[in-house]
């Protein structure tokens, strides 16, 4: 089976507090992107073990990535014996706040559910995947959503039209864990999620920009100051709607004007960054 594994941006990310279990209680607007990895999944009765390969060296060097954990967790639940060869063709940058690892894990759960005819519902797969990565429930059916709690509460939202998008990721990546470890040292920003949702339905870039924010951005910038340089350049290029996604280090700018995105792409190609044009999906 060959499956696509899509990226996302957090258009807005608000930390509402800290839960009893130590996790942060979040309120986010997630938009899926047409940027995607491709997973090739093969099974054979002669396979003695499951192997995960990848054309991203840093992922290959990890002792256990989220795809491995997803296979192990599903096997624990359903006790199947089959082994797999899974190859990940990476297009989504690593340690970037774009959800690549969680997306890969989500589509792996879906693919093995189909291949093995396990009959697990989307809700059941979300329960299995949730302990592995908070974005996994979103990626089981990626569409514009209000995401709450630790990622388990999903409410679809309407968008008037898709945005053209430019992702700019500095060389340095950031782990979610290291950003969350310092985020409570920084003040929260003023975010009105309801107005962001209204702005998306109306296609009003200014309304979205005036009400969105990312409570992890200041913490990420303290660890990777180049993020601020990218955001400053996006502002200088005339974008109204721009920001950092997730825990970073990727930044995005959005516009209904494709020409504007192409001009920004050309400008950032002079920087030492990954520069990826894409679109949001409805």
MOZIPE-V644912 format. One line per field, one symbol per residue. phi: phi as a letter, one per 20 degrees, with the letter a starting at -180 (. if undefined). Layout:
phi = ???
//
This chain:
phi = .dceceebdefbbdeerdffenfeedccddcfdffbecddcccbgefebecdcbedgffffffbeffgfffffffffdledfdcdcddeecfgelcmdmgfffgffffgfffgfgelfmffgffffffegfeafefgfffbfbgbedcmdoeddcgcecfbfefccecdfgfecegfffffdffecffdecdfffffffffemdgfffffderbfeffffffebgfgffffffffffnfedbrdelenefdcccafefffffffgffffeeebfccfacfde
//
